[in-house]
Amino acid sequence: MSKIFSMYVLKDIALAFLMAFSAFTLILFAGNSVRLIAEQVPLARFIRVIPYLLVFISTYTMPMSLLTAAVFTFGRLGLDNELTAIRAAGISLSVVILPVLLLALALCLISLPLNTHVAPRCHFMIESVIQADLWDSDVQWTDRHEPTISLPDCKVFIGDGSGDVYRDILICTMTDGRPEQFIIADTATLSINREERTLDFLLRDGTLFYAEKGISNDVHPGTFGSMTFVASLPSAQDVEPGMRGLELGALREKIKQKAFAAWRLDKAKTEMHKRISLSFACMALVLVGLPLGILTRRGNFTAAFGVSIAIVFVLYYPMLVMGEVLGNMGLVSPATAMWTPNAAAACIGTCLLWRTRKG
């Protein structure tokens, strides 16, 4: 009898999980699509990144979906008095809950390689497809007038442009991810040097200063009437994965070798712990969803969806983001920063579950 009830609950929660997973993935995919469209990513490149984007999104939607499934399934069981019937039959609530916890554990084991190896690779592929191949002959920089041009060694911010002339130009050169030099110019014209694979800016009427020195009474920025600035163009072969594009093993090795600048080392450690903690978010959140479903007794999928959104986006993810910020700044140890949301959710869920069993 207990096996029949267990399979019955497991089937219901699996179906609810698939429904929630589809809904959450569609919502996040639509949000990311709008962002890419706003960044004027060409249609051909957008289509190429769709598979990678869906995989990357799934690492966030799996925990949310399992939480929704738990709230919905156990809310419906409570609303229909099926939990009462299970108890009346002499079957412990643990017998019904155990298969759900095993499902959560299975999803954690699936999420672990997904977060540590597959998702970083997908992130790298998305960035490569969008940002690479700028060397292609069909790209006409002087016709695009983009507000921001991201190049390997610098970023270019453009105020306005008409014809072949850009106006209000700010160029920020970067070293190890940090601003090094700022160049401000009233106007600029661009040309592509295809032999040298460079983008050449002819700047007029501008100012130049270094970030470390800044502008003070003792240090005055240099001015120029005309100046040529040469920036290297990236290609698909030249693009290297950033911190978020590195697989866990490569990221750990770089941390061990201290390949990152000192100010980025805490960020790298936080990123490493974040990937592992997210992999176990399914277990932490399902512990919250099970008692919430029983206590609320709402067998409505929309209500369960709303409860899950409230828990995830009002409590769990804000804690995760805050922990990430503190970990990146070195104010809290990366492990503490990234595992606290899971620990808090697990503690709250366990207490609620214990209270529910006693009730």
N, C-alpha and C positions, 0 to 999 in steps of 0.2 A: 504493500500500500504506500509506504513512504517513498519508494522508488517511482511510483506512478505520479505522486504529487511533485516530486523533484523534477521529473522530466516535463511535466505540465508547466511548471513555473519557468524552467529553463527555456522552453520553446517560446513562451510568451515574451520573456525578456530579450531573447535573441531577435524576434521580429520587431519589437519596439526599438531595439538598438539600431537595426538596419534603417528603420524609418527616421530616427533622429539623426543618424550619421549622414543620410542623404540630405536632410534638411539643413543641418549645420554646414556641411561641405558646400552646398549650393549657395548659402548666404555668404560665407567667407570667400568663395570663389567669385561671386558677383562683386563683392567689395574690392578685392584685389584687381579684378578686371577693370573696374571703373578707374582705379589708380593708374593702371598701365595705360589706359586710353587717354587719361588726363596728361600723362607724360609723353603722349604722341608716339607711342611704340608702334611701328608699322604692323599692319595686319598679318603679314607673313610671319614675322617674328613672334607675334602674340600667339598665333596658332601653334607654333613650335614649342612654346613654353607651357602650354596647357597641361600636358601629362605630368611634367615636373611640378607644376604649381599644385595640381590635385594631390600628388603624393605628399608634398610639403605641408599642405593644409591639413591632411588627415592626421598628422601628429598632434594637432591641437583639437580636432573634432572628435577623436576617439574617446578621450576622458569625458567630454561634455555629453556625448551620446550615451555612454553607459550610465552616467548620472541620470539623464532624462529617462532612460529605459527602466532604471530601478524605481524612481519616483512614480512613474506611470503604472508599472506592473503591480507593485505592492500597494499603491493607492487604490487600484481597481480591486485587488484581492480583499483589501479592508472594506471598501465600499460595498462589495457584494457579499460580505460576511464569510468569504471563503477561508480566511485565516481563522475565524472562529470555528468553522467546521473542521479545519485541520487540527486545531487544538482539542476539539471535542472528540475527535477520533483517536486521541492519545498520541498524536505525532508532535514532536518538539519543533518549535520554530526553527531551530538550528538545522534541521533536516532540509527545510525549504531554502534557507539562506546559503547553506554550504555550496550548492551548485553555482549560485550567482558569484560567490567569492572565487570559485575555481575558474569561472569564465573571466572574471576580472584579472586573475593571475595569468591566464592564457593571453589576454590582451596586453598585459604588461610585458610578457616575454616577446610578443610580436613587436611592441613599441620600442623595445630596447635597441635592436639592430636598426629599426626604422629611424630612431632619433640620433643614434650615434654614427651611422654609416650612410644610410640611404638618403635621409633628408638633407644632410650637409652637401652631398653630391648633387642633389636636385637644386639646392640653393645656388650652388656654383654654376650649374648648367643654365639656370634662369638668368643669372647675371651675365654669363658668357654670351648667351643668345641675344640679350637686349643690348649689351654694351660693346660686344666685339664686332668684328667685320666693318668697323668704321672706315676702313681703308678701301672698301668696295667702290668701284667706279660709279655705281648708281647713286651714291650718296653725294649730295651737293650741299656742302656746309653753308655756302653763301646764300642758299635759297631757304634755309630752314629757320634762321633767326631764333634759335632756342634760347630761353631765358638763362639756362645753365648748361654748360658743356663740361662733362667730367672726363678728364684725360688721366693717364697714368701718374703724371707728376704734378698736375695742377688742376684747379677748377676755375672756370671762366664764367662770370656773371654779367649778363648783358641787360642793359636798361631798355634799349629801343633799337630798332633797325629799319631802314628803308632802302630798297635797292641793294647795292653791294656794300653799304656802309653801316657799321654798328656804332651805337652811341652809348655813352656812360658805361664804360667797360671797367670791370674789376677782375684782375687775375691774381689768384692766390696759389703760389707754388708750395708744394708739400714735401716734407722729408720725414719718413717713418710715420706717416699719418698726421704729422703736426704742421701747422702753417709756418712757413719760413720767410717768405717774401710777398709783399703786396705791391701790385702795380695798378694804378688808377689812371685811366685815359679818357679824354673827351670823346674821341672817335677812333675807329679801327677798321681796317679792311683785312680780309682773310684770303689766303691762297693755299692750295695743297701742293706740296712738293712730293710727287709720287716716287721719285727716285730715292729720296732720303726718308720717305715715309714720315713726313712731318706736316704739321699745320702751322703756317707762318702768319703771325699777326703783325701788321704794320700799324703801330700805335702813334697817335699824335696828341700833343699838349697834355702831358701827364705828370704823375708823381710816383716816386718809388721809395719804399722804406721797408726795413726788416722787422719781423714780428718781435724778436727778442729785444731790439732796441726801442721799438715803438716811436712815438712822437713826444718829445719833451723840449724844455728850454735849451737843453744841452745838445740834443740830437735833432737835426733838421732833416726832413725828407729831401731827396734829390728830385729835381724837376728836369723835364726833357721836352724838346719840341717835337722830335721824331725818334722812334725807337722800334726795332724789330725784335719780337719775341717768338722763339721757335719752340713748339711743343711736339713731343713724340705722339704719334697715333698708335692706338692699340690694334691688335688683330686677334683673330680667334686663337692663334697659336701662342700669342704673347700673354693672354689673360691667365693670371694665376689666382688660385682660390684665396679669398680673404679668411679671416678668423672663422666666420660662420660657414664658410665653404669647406673647411678642413674636416676630414673624418676624425673620429675620436682619437684613434691611435696616433695620427699625424699631429693633432693638436696637443696631445699629452707629450709627445716627443719634443715639440717646439718649446713647451713650457719647461721641460726638463733641461733642455739645452739653453734656456733663457734667450731664445731667438727673438722674442718680442722686446720692444723697448720697455724700460722699467715701469713707466706709467700705464702700459697696456698689459702687464703681467697679471694683475688682479682681475682685469676684464677677461683674460683668457681662461683663468682658473674658474671664474664664475660661469663662463660659457660651458665649460666642461661639466661642471656639476648640474647646470641647468638641464642639459640633455639627458642626464641619467635620472634626475628627479622627475622630469616630465614623463619619462617612461613608466614611472610607478604612480602617476596621477590617477590612473584608472582605479587602482585599489583604494587610494585615499578617498576619492570622490564617491565611489560606490558605497563605502561605509557610511557616508552622509546620506546618500540617496535612499538606502534601504529603510532606516527608521523614519525618515521624512515622509516617505510614501505611506507607511503604516499609520503614522500619526495624523497626516492630513486627510487620508481616506478620500482622495480625489481621483476618480478613474477617468479623467479627461486628459487626452494627450496634450492639448493646448496648454492646460494648466501646468502639467508636468514640464512642458517646454519652457514656460515662463519661470517656474521655480528654478529650473536648472540655469537659465540665463542669469537670474538674480544671484545665485550662489557663485557661479563662475566669474561673471563680469563685475560683480559688486564686491565679492569677498576674495575668491581664490586668485584670479589673475592680477588684481591690484596688489595683493601681498607678494605675488611673484615678481611683478615689475618693480615694486619698492625694494624687495630683496636684491634684485639684479642691480639696481642703481647703487645701493649701499655696498654691495659686493664689488662693483666696478670701481667705486671710489676708495675701496680698502677700509671702510669704516666698520664692516662686519666681515668675518671670515666667509669666503665663497661657499663653503659647505653649509654653514649655518644659514646664510642668506637664501640659498636655493632649496634647502630641505625643510625649512620652517613651514611653508604653506602646506606641504604634504603632512607633516607631523601634526599641525593644527587641525587639519581636516580629519585625519585619522582619529585623533583624540576626541574631537567633538562627536564624530560618527559613532565611535565605540561607546561613549557615554550614553548617547541617545539610544543605541541598540540595546544596551544593558537595561536601560529604563523601560524600553518597549517589551523586552522579554519578561521583566518583572511584572509589567502591567498585564 
